[in-house]
C-alpha cells in the first residue's frame, strides 16, 4: 500500500493566494484587465510554478548543482511573491 503524501504547506498557501488573486481580480474594470490584472494573475501562477519546479528537483547528499537549482527556483518564487505584493499597493 502506497504511503499518503500530503502537499507542502507552502504550495497549499500559494494555491490559496492564487485563488484569492483570481477571485479579487475577476470583476476588474476592463481598463486594468490586460495590464495590472494580467500581471497580478501571472505572478500568482508563477509562484506556484516555481514552487513545483523546486520541489521536483531531487537533491542527493553533496549534490551542489541540484541544490543550487532548487534554491534558484525558490528564489524565483520569492521574487514573484515580492512583485505581487508590490503590485497590490
C-alpha positions as CSV (number, residue, x, y, z in Angstrom):
1,X,0.0,0.0,0.0
2,X,1.4,3.4,-1.0
3,X,2.1,5.9,1.7
4,X,-0.1,9.1,1.5
5,X,1.9,12.2,0.8
6,X,0.4,15.5,1.6
7,X,1.2,18.6,-0.3
8,X,3.8,21.0,1.2
9,X,2.2,23.8,3.2
10,X,3.9,26.5,1.2
11,X,2.3,25.1,-2.0
12,X,-1.1,24.9,-0.4
13,X,-0.7,28.6,0.8
14,X,0.5,29.6,-2.7
15,X,-2.6,28.0,-4.2
16,X,-4.8,29.8,-1.7
17,X,-3.1,33.1,-2.6
18,X,-3.6,32.4,-6.3
19,X,-7.3,31.6,-5.8
20,X,-7.7,34.8,-3.9
21,X,-6.0,36.9,-6.6
22,X,-8.1,35.3,-9.3
23,X,-11.3,35.9,-7.3
24,X,-10.5,39.5,-6.4
25,X,-9.4,40.4,-10.0
26,X,-12.3,38.6,-11.7
27,X,-14.6,41.6,-11.9
28,X,-11.9,44.2,-12.5
29,X,-12.6,47.1,-14.8
30,X,-11.7,46.5,-18.4
31,X,-9.1,49.2,-18.5
32,X,-7.0,47.3,-16.0
33,X,-7.7,43.8,-17.2
34,X,-4.9,43.4,-19.7
35,X,-2.3,45.3,-17.7
36,X,-2.4,45.3,-13.9
37,X,-4.8,42.3,-13.6
38,X,-2.8,40.1,-16.0
39,X,0.4,40.9,-14.1
40,X,-1.2,40.0,-10.8
41,X,-2.6,36.8,-12.1
42,X,0.6,35.8,-13.8
43,X,2.7,36.5,-10.7
44,X,0.4,34.3,-8.6
45,X,0.6,31.5,-11.2
46,X,4.4,31.8,-11.5
47,X,4.8,31.4,-7.7
48,X,3.1,28.1,-7.8
49,X,5.0,27.0,-10.9
50,X,8.4,27.8,-9.3
51,X,7.5,26.1,-6.1
52,X,6.5,22.9,-8.0
53,X,9.7,23.1,-10.0
54,X,11.8,23.5,-6.9
55,X,10.0,20.5,-5.3
56,X,10.7,18.3,-8.3
57,X,14.5,18.8,-8.0
58,X,15.8,15.7,-6.2
59,X,18.9,16.7,-4.2
60,X,21.2,13.9,-3.1
61,X,23.7,14.5,-0.3
62,X,26.6,16.5,-1.7
63,X,25.0,17.4,-5.0
64,X,25.6,21.1,-5.1
65,X,24.4,21.6,-8.6
66,X,20.9,20.2,-7.8
67,X,20.8,22.1,-4.5
68,X,21.6,25.3,-6.3
69,X,18.9,24.6,-8.9
70,X,16.4,24.1,-6.2
71,X,17.4,27.3,-4.4
72,X,17.2,29.2,-7.7
73,X,13.6,28.1,-8.2
74,X,12.8,29.0,-4.6
75,X,14.3,32.5,-5.1
76,X,12.3,33.0,-8.3
77,X,9.1,32.1,-6.4
78,X,10.1,34.6,-3.6
79,X,10.8,37.3,-6.1
80,X,7.4,36.8,-7.8
81,X,5.8,37.0,-4.4
82,X,7.5,40.3,-3.6
83,X,6.5,41.6,-7.0
84,X,2.9,40.5,-6.4
85,X,2.9,42.3,-3.0
86,X,4.3,45.5,-4.6
87,X,1.6,45.5,-7.4
88,X,-1.1,45.3,-4.8
89,X,-0.1,48.5,-3.1
